[in-house]
Amino acid sequence: MATYTPNFPGSKTIVEESWLEGRAKGQAEGKAEDILRILEVRGVEIPDSVRERVIECTDLDVLGAWFDRSLSAAHAEELFVEG
């Protein structure tokens, strides 16, 4: 039985790789903005060092953990505490 594999223009090329990198970067930026927004809405003060670290992070798993912590953190620095 034959397997159908779509072959769209740009598939498995530098174009697709660039698109996927851009998409991942956009997801990371969006998640970072969400983390900072949650802290702001909750009235948690965000030092510049924390803001910079969150904005510069590109690891979606790390950002996911920080997002979860942003929901209950009393201080912005608590985002980075493993536990």
Secondary structure, DSSP 8 states (H G I E B T S, - for coil): --------TTTTSHHHHHHHHHHHHHHHHHHHHHHHHHHHHTT----HHHHHHHHH---HHHHHHHHHHHTT-SSGGGGG---
